[in-house]
Amino acid sequence: MTLILTAHGSADPRSAASAHELAHTIRRVRRGIDVRVAFCEQNSPNLRDVLACATPRPVVVPLLLADAYHARVDIPAMIRESGSTARQADVLGEDDRLIAVLRQRLTHAGVSRLDPDVGVVVTAVGSSRADANARTASVADCLVQHTNWTATVAFATGPHPTVAEAAEELRGRGAKRLVIAPWFLAHGKITDRVADFARAQGIPMAEPLGPHRLVAETVLDRFDDAIAAHAAA
């Protein structure tokens, strides 16, 4: 079976590099699977080109956190245009394993789970779809479970609250030490803008999720679910 790990694509080379590192991790987690990397735009290879030379009925797994435009419009259109019989899996979403990675990134940034003075700004890309933003906002509530933190979501693009607004909200709720937790799979120009704000405000910022083993396991679950759904149809 072929798994086509499909990222949006970015002008920042770190984003594509992270996708390839994640593909390598997936291959190590499940040996024997044919894992290929594709992009919707800006990077090569393009998804259409990968679909053209893939084995029959590959599974396209969107390397996306939110079920928004790219997952609902871009990728399905590219599959149709290619004439492929590929199946599309669900996005990674607000999976508990990804939230565990985000919590780990904060721990690596020196944040104690027992510190009641910590306020976490979970920073993500916003969507024009309100339900997608609401699902992203749920990450903040899940993140603080089994910790003494307070948290809220901020959107680096699109809707409110902005990162600055979210920081003020947490201070108003009594947080004395703020930290930014990027709900991103990799670094890029957007996370750089957030990092610039963080440095200017003296707020530490954790690393993105990256090519972590738990991210790879989440991708493989989406792959397995897509195959199982097809078998049951």
BELLINQUI-V132874 format. One record per backbone hydrogen bond with DSSP energy under -0.5 kcal/mol. CO is the residue of the C=O (numbers start at 1). NH is the residue of the N-H. If there is no record, write none. Layout:
co: {CO,CO}
nh: {NH,NH}
This chain:
co: {1,2,2,3,3,4,4,5,5,6,7,8,11,12,12,13,14,15,16,17,18,19,20,21,22,23,24,25,26,30,33,34,34,36,38,39,41,45,46,47,48,49,50,51,55,58,58,59,59,60,60,61,62,64,64,66,68,69,69,70,73,74,75,76,77,78,79,79,80,87,87,93,95,96,97,98,99,100,101,102,103,104,105,106,107,110,112,113,114,115,117,117,118,119,119,120,120,121,121,122,123,124,124,128,129,130,131,132,133,134,136,137,137,138,139,140,142,144,150,152,154,154,157,161,162,163,164,165,166,167,168,169,170,171,177,178,179,179,180,180,181,181,182,184,185,188,189,190,191,192,193,194,195,196,197,198,198,199,202,204,210,212,213,214,215,216,217,218,219,220,221,222,223,224,225,226,227,228,229,230}
nh: {34,4,59,5,36,6,61,7,38,63,40,41,13,15,16,17,18,19,20,21,22,23,24,25,26,27,28,29,30,33,35,3,36,5,7,47,43,39,50,51,52,53,53,54,58,60,87,4,61,62,89,6,64,92,93,68,72,73,74,75,77,78,79,80,81,82,83,84,83,60,89,95,99,100,101,102,103,104,105,106,107,108,109,111,110,112,115,148,116,118,176,177,150,121,179,122,152,123,181,154,183,156,157,130,133,134,135,136,137,138,139,140,141,142,143,144,145,147,120,122,124,156,126,155,166,167,168,169,170,171,172,173,175,174,119,204,121,181,182,206,123,183,184,209,210,192,193,194,195,196,197,198,199,200,201,202,203,202,204,180,212,216,217,218,219,220,221,222,223,224,225,226,227,228,229,230,231,232,233,233}
